[in-house]
Amino acid sequence: MTTPSFRESILRHLTYSFGKDPDHAILEDWRMALSLGVRDRIVDAWFKSTKRTYETGAKRVYYLSMEYLIGRLLEDGLVNLELVDEAREVLAEFGYDYDTVLADEPDAALGNGGLGRLAACFMESLSTIGCPAHGYGIRYEHGLFRQSFVDGRQIEQPELWLGQRHAWEFERPEVRYRIGFGGHVDVRDGHYRWHPGEEVEAEAFDTPTVGWKGRWANTLRLWSGRAIHPFDLEAFNHGDFTRAAAPEALARTISRVLYPDDTTEQGRELRLKQEYFLTASALRDILRRFSNQFDDLRKLPEKVAIQLNDTHPAIAGPELIRILVDEKGFDFDEAMEIAQGCLSYTNHTLLPEALEAWGEQLFGRLLPRHIGIIDRIDATHAGRNPSRTQSMRADQSVKMGQLSFVMAHKVNGVSALHTDLMKTTVFSELHGLHPDRIVNQTNGVTPRRWLLSCNPGLAGLITESIGEDWVDDLEQLSKLEPFIDDAGWLEHFDAVKRDNKVWLSNWMRDTYGMHADPDALFDVQIKRIHEYKRQHLNILETIALWQEMRENPNADWTPRLKLFGGKAAPGYFFAKDIIRLINDAASVINNDPLTQGMLRIAFLPNYNVSLAERMIPAADLSEQVSTAGKEASGTGNMKLALNGAPTIGTLDGANVEIRERVGADNFFLFGMTAQEVEDRRRVEGHAGLAIAADDRLKGALDLIRDGRFSPGETDRYRGITENLEGPDYFLVCSDFTDYWRAQREVDVVFRDDKAWDRMAALNTARSGWFSSDRTIRGYMADIWNAESLL
Ligand code: 26V
C-alpha cells in the first residue's frame, strides 16, 4: 500500500469524509479536510509511539490537570510535521488563504491562564522529547467564557468550542468507568467498603499530541460525563419528558463548564465532584493499563509517575490508597508507600485565597471513605513526625496542599524564587520535616508554538543565521549573539519586528476599527486581570504620563501604544473595575487632540491563546509588574522575551531568572523585592506616604476620583481609589515612583534604535533556557525518573 500524498489525502477527506467536491466546499470543509489530512499522519506517529512504549515496558508519566489551555491545533500539527508549505500550496490552488483557513479553527480554551497553558506546553514538549506520557483532564463542553466590552465593561458569554466540527479527538465509547459519589461506608472485620449513593459514567476522548518532526506522539485523554441509565422510559411513557431526560442532563453537568476562577463561592460542590471525576477516572485507567502489562502492584512506582498539576487532583492519594486497601487487599502502610512512590505535586500559587481547602461537611458527604483515609494519612504522618504542629484536617476543613505534600515523594515550585518562598512560608513546617522533598522546576514554553509558528519572520531569520537545530534545542539561540554586532543583521531583526507590528496594526484596524501606529512603542500587558498582577499600576502610570504630555506637549516624547489583554473572573468585581477604568481612560486619552500621536491605549477583547500568538511577536516591551512574591513564575514573560521584547518588571517569579540570563542591562528593573514588600506592608499608612511623596501619582489618583474618566459619575472608581489610598495590599502606590523612573528609562533607550534593537535581540538570544523541553527534562530526571524512548 502506498501512502497518499498530502494533497491527495486532503482531497480524499474533502470528498469521502465530508461529501464535498472542491467547487462546493466551504471554508470549514477545507479546514476540516486539511485537519484530517494532518491527523492521519499524527495517527501513524501515535501508533508507533504506543507500540514502542508497550514493547520496552518503559515507565509512563501521567499528568493530571483540571486545565489544558490548548488554543488551536491545526498549525501545531502542520508545523511539527513540516507540512506548512504543502498545505499553503494546496489551499492556494483552490483559492483559499492559508491564514484564513487556520483562523477558522475555534480555540480549545479548557483552562483559565498560566496553569492550563503550562499543561498544554508540557504535552507538546513531552512528545517532542519522546517521553511516554498521558495527559488526563476533563472535556468541558464550555471552555473559558468569551469576553466582550460594552461601555468599557466586561461582558461574559458562554464559549462553545465544540459548536463547530472538531477534528482532533477520537471518542472511545469502550473506555468508560463508573464514578461514585456520596452514599455510605460499611466496615466488616476491619474491611471497609464504600457504597456510593450516586454514580456517573466517565467516557474517554483521546487527542493525539505530536512532537517536533512527528518523531513521537502521546495522548491527551479527556473525560466526559454520561448517565449510566441515560433515559427514564417509564417517566417518558407517563408523559413526563423532562424527568425522562433528567438523568442524562444531570450526569452531563459534571463536564459542562470549566470553573472560571478561584474567587467565586458558588458551585463548590460541583467543582469537588469534577476533581474527583477526573482523578478517579484517570487512576482507574492507569491501573488498568498497568495490569495489562505487569502483575505486581508493588511495582507501581517503578512503572508509573503521576504528576498533580496543583492540588486540584490531590484526591489521587486517598483514592489510590482506597483502591489498594479496599479492593486489592493491601495493608494501609504499604498502600500509602506505593502511592507516595508514584505521586508528585506541583504548586502554582502561594496566594492564600487560591490554596484549596474543602469544608469537611461537604467533603465527607461526597467522599465518605476518602475523608476517613485522609484522617489515617494524617495520623500516620503525625505518628512518624511527633514534632509536627500543623494538620491537613484543621478548622473543620481538608487542606489539599498539606495532603498533596504528604502524599508526594517530590513537591515542586515553578521558579527559583517561588520554590524558596514555598520553603519559608506555606510549607515551612513540612519542608523542615522533609528537607529533600521540595525541588524547583522553573517553567518553560514550547518554542514550536511560541516562536516557530507564531513568529515566522523571526524564526526564518534565526534559521538563516544558525540553522534549524534551535527548534528542539533552544539554547542554541545563544549562537545568535555574534550576529548582533553586525549592523545589517540587526536591521533585519528590526525589520521583522516592524513587520509584525504592522501586521498587528492592520489586524486591529480590520477587526476592531482600532488605530495603532507601528512607529510607536508597543507596550504590552497580557495576562489574567488580578490585583497582584497590577494592571492598575500600569494604567496609573499611563494617566500620569498623559498629564505630563499635556503639560509639555512640545517635548520630545517617545510615542507609546499601551496594549492590554486579559480576562477578569466573573465574580471578581475589583478586577472588572480595573478593566473598565482602562477602557474609560482609553476613550478619553485616545480622543485628546493634544496627545495625538504620542499616547494611545488599546484593550483587545477576548484575550486567548490565538490572540497571544498575534500580540507577542509585535510587542516591544513586556510588562511584568506583579507585587514581588506573588507571581509564582509567569510564562508570558518568557514568550515575550523570546520574541524580542525586553521586560519592565519586578523581581518576581521567573522575572528573576530572565534578568539573570538576559543580563541586567537588558531588563528594566524596578520596585521592591519580596522581602521589602513584607517590610513595607508593616509601615503604617504606606500608601498615603507614597502618594504624598509623588505628585504624579497624586495627580493621577485625583483625576480618577474627580471623574475625569467617568463623566457624571464621580464614584464609579471609588472602590479603586479608596483601596489604593487605604490598604493598598499589593503596594501599587509604594512601587509607583520607581515604576515611573523605569518607564522613562525605557523611553530613552527606545529612541536610540540601535541600542533598543540590541537589547531586544539579546533577549531573544539569551532566552533559550526557557524552553519547556528543558523543564520537562528536569521533571524526568529529578521527579519522575523517566526516560526518553527516542
Ligand atoms: C485555582 C482554582 C481553584 C478552584 C476554581 C478554579 C481554579 C483555577 C485556578 C486556580 C489556581 C491557579 C494557579 C495558577 O494559574 N497559577 C499560575 O501558574 C502558572 C504556571 O505555573 C504560573 O506561571 C503563574 O505565575 C501562576 O499564577
Residues whose N, C-alpha, C, O or C-beta is under 5 A from the ligand:
A	BS01	26V	G114 L115 L118 Y259 D261 D262 H348 T349 A354 V414 E631 A632 S633 G634 T635
